[in-house]
Amino acid sequence: MAADALGIARLTLYRKVRAFGVDLSGHTF
């Protein structure tokens, strides 16, 4: 369950970063 929560948190953070338009020179996380 902890892994699922971490995955969701990571996806949410990724979406927030993308929403802000921060591509970081094309680097992916």
N, CA, C and O atoms as a MOPAC input file, in Angstrom:
PM7 MOZYME 1SCF
protein

 N      0.83800 1    -1.20300 1     0.00000 1
 C      0.00000 1     0.00000 1     0.00000 1
 C      0.88000 1     1.26400 1     0.00000 1
 O      0.56200 1     2.25800 1    -0.65200 1
 N      1.97600 1     1.19900 1     0.73700 1
 C      2.88200 1     2.34900 1     0.81600 1
 C      3.44000 1     2.67300 1    -0.56800 1
 O      3.58300 1     3.83800 1    -0.93900 1
 N      3.75300 1     1.61600 1    -1.32700 1
 C      4.29900 1     1.81200 1    -2.67200 1
 C      3.26600 1     2.50600 1    -3.56100 1
 O      3.61900 1     3.36700 1    -4.36600 1
 N      2.00400 1     2.13700 1    -3.41800 1
 C      0.93900 1     2.75800 1    -4.21100 1
 C      0.82400 1     4.24200 1    -3.86900 1
 O      0.67600 1     5.08200 1    -4.75800 1
 N      0.89300 1     4.55900 1    -2.57500 1
 C      0.78900 1     5.94900 1    -2.13400 1
 C      1.95400 1     6.75900 1    -2.69800 1
 O      1.77700 1     7.89200 1    -3.14400 1
 N      3.14400 1     6.16300 1    -2.67300 1
 C      4.32700 1     6.85200 1    -3.18900 1
 C      4.18300 1     7.09800 1    -4.68500 1
 O      4.52400 1     8.17100 1    -5.18200 1
 N      3.67900 1     6.10300 1    -5.39100 1
 C      3.49100 1     6.23600 1    -6.83400 1
 C      2.50900 1     7.34800 1    -7.16200 1
 O      2.73300 1     8.12700 1    -8.08800 1
 N      1.42000 1     7.42000 1    -6.40300 1
 C      0.41200 1     8.46200 1    -6.61700 1
 C      1.00500 1     9.83900 1    -6.32600 1
 O      0.78400 1    10.78800 1    -7.07800 1
 N      1.75600 1     9.94200 1    -5.23400 1
 C      2.37200 1    11.21300 1    -4.85400 1
 C      3.34600 1    11.67000 1    -5.93400 1
 O      3.39400 1    12.84900 1    -6.28700 1
 N      4.12900 1    10.71100 1    -6.45900 1
 C      5.11000 1    11.03500 1    -7.49900 1
 C      4.40400 1    11.51500 1    -8.76300 1
 O      4.83700 1    12.47900 1    -9.39500 1
 N      3.31200 1    10.83700 1    -9.13100 1
 C      2.56400 1    11.20400 1   -10.32900 1
 C      1.94600 1    12.58900 1   -10.16400 1
 O      1.95100 1    13.39600 1   -11.09400 1
 N      1.41500 1    12.85300 1    -8.97100 1
 C      0.81400 1    14.15700 1    -8.68900 1
 C      1.85600 1    15.25700 1    -8.80300 1
 O      1.60800 1    16.30400 1    -9.40200 1
 N      3.03400 1    15.00700 1    -8.21700 1
 C      4.10800 1    15.99500 1    -8.27100 1
 C      4.53200 1    16.22700 1    -9.71000 1
 O      4.73700 1    17.36600 1   -10.12800 1
 N      4.66300 1    15.14200 1   -10.46800 1
 C      5.05700 1    15.24700 1   -11.87600 1
 C      4.05400 1    16.09500 1   -12.64200 1
 O      4.43800 1    16.94600 1   -13.44400 1
 N      2.77300 1    15.86400 1   -12.39800 1
 C      1.73400 1    16.63300 1   -13.09000 1
 C      1.80700 1    18.10200 1   -12.70800 1
 O      1.61100 1    18.97200 1   -13.55700 1
 N      2.08700 1    18.39300 1   -11.43400 1
 C      2.20500 1    19.78400 1   -10.98500 1
 C      3.36300 1    20.46800 1   -11.69900 1
 O      3.24000 1    21.60000 1   -12.16600 1
 N      4.48500 1    19.76600 1   -11.77500 1
 C      5.66600 1    20.33000 1   -12.43100 1
 C      5.36600 1    20.60700 1   -13.89600 1
 O      5.71300 1    21.66800 1   -14.41600 1
 N      4.72400 1    19.65500 1   -14.56200 1
 C      4.37000 1    19.82500 1   -15.96800 1
 C      3.39100 1    20.98700 1   -16.12400 1
 O      3.46800 1    21.74500 1   -17.09100 1
 N      2.47200 1    21.12400 1   -15.16900 1
 C      1.47900 1    22.18900 1   -15.21900 1
 C      2.16300 1    23.55100 1   -15.13700 1
 O      1.69500 1    24.52200 1   -15.73200 1
 N      3.26000 1    23.62100 1   -14.40300 1
 C      4.00900 1    24.87100 1   -14.26800 1
 C      4.90000 1    25.11000 1   -15.48000 1
 O      5.51500 1    26.16900 1   -15.61200 1
 N      4.96500 1    24.11700 1   -16.36100 1
 C      5.74000 1    24.28300 1   -17.58200 1
 C      7.23300 1    24.12200 1   -17.35800 1
 O      8.04100 1    24.63500 1   -18.13100 1
 N      7.59900 1    23.41300 1   -16.30400 1
 C      9.01300 1    23.21200 1   -16.00900 1
 C      9.46700 1    21.89300 1   -16.63200 1
 O      9.26000 1    20.82300 1   -16.06000 1
 N     10.07700 1    21.98100 1   -17.78800 1
 C     10.51700 1    20.77300 1   -18.48200 1
 C     11.94600 1    20.39300 1   -18.10900 1
 O     12.38000 1    19.27200 1   -18.37200 1
 N     12.67500 1    21.32100 1   -17.50100 1
 C     14.05600 1    21.05900 1   -17.08300 1
 C     14.89000 1    20.51600 1   -18.23500 1
 O     15.55600 1    19.48900 1   -18.10900 1
 N     14.84000 1    21.22100 1   -19.35400 1
 C     15.65900 1    20.86700 1   -20.51800 1
 C     15.37500 1    19.46100 1   -21.03000 1
 O     16.26600 1    18.82100 1   -21.58900 1
 N     14.15900 1    18.97200 1   -20.85100 1
 C     13.78000 1    17.67100 1   -21.40000 1
 C     14.12800 1    16.50400 1   -20.50500 1
 O     13.93300 1    15.35300 1   -20.89600 1
 N     14.64000 1    16.76900 1   -19.30900 1
 C     14.94700 1    15.66200 1   -18.40200 1
 C     13.65300 1    15.04800 1   -17.88400 1
 O     12.68000 1    15.76000 1   -17.63600 1
 N     13.64100 1    13.72200 1   -17.71900 1
 C     12.45400 1    13.03000 1   -17.22100 1
 C     12.75300 1    12.39000 1   -15.88200 1
 O     13.88600 1    11.99300 1   -15.60900 1
 N     11.73500 1    12.29400 1   -15.05200 1
 C     11.93300 1    11.71800 1   -13.71900 1
 C     11.10300 1    10.45800 1   -13.56200 1
 O     11.13300 1     9.82500 1   -12.50600 1

